[in-house]
Amino acid sequence: MSDDTSVTPTVRQIWTRTRGIALALAVLLVAGVAIAAVRSGEKHGTLDPRSADTYGSRAVAQLLAERGVDTRVVTTTADARAATDRDTTVLVAAPDLLTPHQQEQLQAATADSGGRTLLVAPSAASVERLAPGVSEDPAPSTDRTLAPHCTLPAARRAGPAETGGHRYDTTRTDADSCYPSDGAPTLLRLPALTGTGDTVVLGSPDILLNDRLDEQGNASLALQLLGTRTHVVWYLPSLSDDAAADGAQNDRGFLDLLPSGWLWGTLQLFIAAALAALWRARRLGPLVAERLPVAIRASETVEGRARLYRKANARDRAATALRISTRTTLAPLIGIPPSQAHTPETFLPALARRLPTPARDVHTLLFGPPPATDAALIALADHLDALEREVRHS
């Protein structure tokens, strides 16, 4: 076989066909790495009182220190629980990162401590455990800066502040509901059922961030919420916390352990692959006829198809193929076009004019039911051959 009849694509052809997809994947990979690199330091030290970055909270800690309130950072649930007392405010910087087990432990420790617990922007996944009687409103606040509209002294003195974010509902009638957005508060203060302690639910972390502290009444509100006790325990949840590992063993599955960015990245790659498949499918073009590498005799093709019919016990298909072939052959001999050879109303009258006295029932022979046995199929083939010879010699 010569080279011009080869159907195996060459390396050059493969590269020509796939270079568009390879280029798109390379661009996607480079863009993903670049975005990840840019965003890796975007919120470094978020709500960390030791960080002077944009999203850190060092400015709040320094202002508290000037007023005689010391700030201590803890990273485990055990340390946060041990630090709770009437002279301490426990700030939970990321309540949603705590497992249900950690949330229950922390709430049990702070409920009757006599101190204050400040929850920063908890969502529905954590607020109901850490602040019983409170639930998250499904729709977030559309306004960033809100007015107090409540009787809480700290809120009234601070005035408008950037608390817009999560909105909450509560069944507690003794709660202070402040900074409402469309009727739902973004700051709640819930007195303890026993003792002098309380829990504050804050809908946004903005009032604690370095770059937002000097806006509106953010600094005043932050200092009043955190400065009611002489100590602030700033709880930054950590993956190294043993309590997180113990509580997550039975509550979290494999998908829960994957960062959300990986899930979104997988979805984007799937969409890109689907679009690439559609793009390439539209470029297949028309079929191209090629010479067969070897010549196959017609008798071998017929014999092979006959064996397939016999193996599948498809006498009906074999009989139909024989009858169609006979009718197509006889059509020009009896004076009708091949397109009308398979219509009994046209074919049989023309055949009757050519053979006024046929030797057998041609209707059953040419359009009858399929044979029931192999012997009947062989007889049908013989009769069709005899009919064709009879027409040719008439």
N, C-alpha and C positions, 0 to 999 in steps of 0.2 A: 504494500500500500504506500502511495506517495505521500509526501509531507502535506500537500495541499488538501488532502482528504481527511487529515487528522482532526478529531473532535476534542482532543485534550488541550485545554487552554495553556498558554505559555506563561512564564513569570511576568513578562511585560503586560500581557492581557489582564492577568489577575491584579497587577498593581494599578492599571488604568481603571479597572472597574471598582476597586475598593479605596482608591486614594481619597475620594470625597468623604467617605465615612471615616477613614482614619484621620483626616484633617479635622472633621467635626469633633471626634472624640478627643483629639489632642487639645483643641481649643477649649472644650468643656472641662478637661482635666486641669489645664492651666488656670482657667477662670475659677474653678473650685478651690484650687490651692491658694490663689491670690486672695479670694474672698475670705477663706479661712484664716490666712495670715493677717489680713487687715482686721478681722473681727476678733482675733484671739486676744488682742489687748484693748479691745474697745471698752470693755467694762471691767477692767482690772481693779481688784479690790473693792468691788461693789459693797456699799454699806459697811465697810471695815473702818472702825474708828482710828486705826493706825495709818490709814491710807490718805495721802494728800491729793490723789488723782481726782478727776472730774466726778466720778461716781463713788468716791470714798466719803467718809464721815468724820474725818479728823477735826474739822472745824467745830463741829458740835461738841466733840470730846474736850477740846481746848476751852471752849466757852463754859462748859460744865465745870472743868477744873478751876477756872477763875472764880467760880461761885462756890467752891468747896465740895463739889461732888466728884468723887473719883470713879473712873471707868475701867473695868477689867473685862478682857475678852476671854470667853470660854468656847470650846469647840466640841464638847461632849454633853450628852444629856445628863450624865451623872454629875458633872461639875455644875451644870445649871440648876439641877435639883438641890444640890448641896448648898448653893449660894442663896436660896430663897429665904427671906425673913422680912420682918416688918420694916426694916430700914433699907430695903433693896428694891430697885426696879429692874426686872428682868426683861430685856428687849430681845425678842426673837426675830432676827433679821430675815430669815427665809423659812417661814412656817411650812410651805409646801414641800420643802426638801426633807422634812421629817417623815418617818414611816408612821403608820397608825399606832404602832406600839410605842414609839417615842412620844407622840402627841398625847397619848393617854397617860404615860408616866409624868410628863411635864405638867399636864393639867391637874393631876392629882397632887403634885407637889406645891403648886402655886395657889390652889383653890382656897386654902385656909392659912396661907403664910402671913397674911396681914400686909404684904407688900403690893407692888403694882406689877402687872404684866402687860407689856406693850407688844402687840402683834402687828408686824409690818406687812400690809397688803396680802393677807391670807385669802385664798380662793375657797371655793366650796369644798375642795378636797381636804382642807385642814381647819377651817373656821368653826365648823360644827363640833369638832372634838375639843379644840382648844378654848372655845368660848361657847359653852352650851346655851342654847336658846337663840343663837344667831345663825343666820343663813345668808348666803351671797345672792344678791339680785342678779339674774342672768344677764341683764344689759349693763355694760360699764358706763361710767359717766362720760359725757361728751364735753364737759367743761373741765378745765384744769384748775382754774382759780375759783373758789367758792366762798360765800359769806357764811358766818357761823349759824345764825338763825337758831340759837339755843341759849339756855341759861347757864351752861357750864362756864365758870369764871375764867378758866384758861383760854377757852375759845373766844369769849367776849373781849378779853384783853388783847388777844393776838389779832383779831379782826380777820379780814380775808386772807386765805392761805391756799397753797397749792395741794389740796387733798384729793382732787379729782382723780378717780381711778376705779377701784372696786366700789360697788355700792352694796349695802347690807339691809337686811330685815331682821327684826327681833320680836320675840314674844314677851320680852321682859318689860313690864310696865314701869320699873324704876330706872330704866336706862336713860342716859343722856344722849340724844340723837342730834348730831351737829353736822354742819356743812352739807346740807342736803342738795342733791342733784335730781331734778324732776321728782321730788318728794321722797327720795330714798337717801338716807344719810351715808356719808363717806367716812364718818368718824363716830364711833360708839364708845361710851364709857359705861361699864356694867359693874356696879358695886358687888362686892363679895356677899354671899348669902349669910355668912357669919364673919365677924371681925371687921377690920377697917380696911382691908385690901380692896383692890379693884382690878379690872381688866380693861384695857383700851385697845380697840380695834381700829387701825388706821388704814384707809383705803389706798394710799399712795406713799411711796418712800421719798418723794421729792423734797419734803421739808427737812430731811436728814442729810441730803447730798451737799457736797461742798459747793458746787456751782449754782445751787438753787437756794442756798441758805439766806442770801441777802435779798431775796425777792419777796414782795408782799409781807405777810406776817409770819413767814416760815420760821425764822429764827426764834421769835417769841413763842410760837406754839411748841416748837421742839424743846426749848429749854423748860417750859412749864410742864410739859408731859414727862420729861425725864428728870426734872430737878426737884420733885416732891420728896425724894428720899436722899440719903447721904451717899448711897452707893448705886452704881449702875453696872449690872452684869450684862455684857453684850454677847449674846449667844449667836455664833456663826456656825451653823451645822457643818459637819465634816464627814467625808466618806470613811475616815479612819475610826469613827465612833463605833465601839463594839455594840452599842444598843441598836444602831442602824442595821448592822449585819444580822443580829438576832431577830429583829422584827421583820426583816425583809425576806427571810428564807422561805416562808410559806405564803407571803402576801404578794410577791412580785414575780412575774414571769420573765421569759427571755426578752421579749419585746420591750418590757418596762426598763430593762437595763441598757437598752440602746439609746444613745442621745437622739433627740428629735431631728437634728441635722442629718443623721444617717438615713432616717426614714424618708425625709424629704428628698435627699440626694438619690436614693434608690428609685423613688417615684419619678424624678426628673430623668434619670437614665432610662427607665422603662419607656417613658413618653418619647424620648429622643430615639430609642431603638425602633419604636413603632413608626415614627415619622420617616426614619431612614428606610425602613422596609417598604413603606408606601412609595417613597421617592424612587427607589430602585425598581419597584414593580412596574411603574409607569414607563420605564426605559427599556423594557424587554424587547419591544418592537415586533414586527411580523416574523412568522416562521420562515426559516431558510432551508430549502431543499438541498440535501447532500446525497452524493452517490453512496450506495451500500458498499462496504468493504469487500463483500463476496456476493456472487450471484446464486440465488436459490431457485431451483427448478419448481415450476408450478405444481407438478405432481407431488412433490414433497410438502408443499404448503397445504395442498388439499388433504393429503394423508394426515398431516399433523393436526389440522383443524378437525378432521373426522374423528381422530382419536380423542381429542378433547371433548367433542360432543358425546362420544360413547362413554368416556369416563364420567362425565356429568349426567349421563342418562338423559340427555337433552334431545330426544327424538323429535319433539315438537319444533325446535329451532332448526334441526337438520332438515326436516320435511319442508319447513317454510323456505329455507335457503334453496332447496332443490326446485320447488314450485316457482319461486321468483325467477330463478335462472332460466327455467323452461319458458315461462311467459315472456320474459324479456327477449329471448332468442326467437320466439315465434311471432312476436308483434310485427316486425317489418315484413315477415313472410305472408301474413294475412292482411297487410295493408293498413295497420293502425300505428300511431306513434308509440314509442316505448313508455311515455308518461301515462298512457291509458291502458297499459297492459295488465294492470292490477285491479281493474274495475270490471266485475263480472258482466254488468249490463252492457259494456262496450266490447269486451274481449270475446265473450262466448258467441254472440251473433255473427261477428266477423269470422270466427273459427268455423261456425256451422256452414257459412257460405263456401268456405274452402273445402270442408269435409261434410258433404250432405248426409252421409251415412257413417258416422264414426263407429269404430269397433267397440267402444266402451263409453261409460258415463263420464264425459270430459269435465262436467261441473264438479263432480266429487273428486275427480283426479286432480284438477288444478286448484280448486278452492275448498276442498273438503277438510274434515277434521284430521288431526295428527294421528299417525299410526300408533297402535298400542304396543307393538312388539318390534324387535329388531328385524324379524323376518318380514313383517309388514312394511317396514321402512325400505328394505331391499327390494321388495316387490313394487313399491311405489316408484323407486328410482328406475326400475326396468320398464314400467309402464310409461313413465315420462319420456324415456329414451325412444320407446316404440312410437309414441305420439309424435315426437319431433321428426323421426324418420318418415312417418306416414305423411306429415304435412310437406316435408321437403320433396317427396316423390309424387305428390298428388298433382 
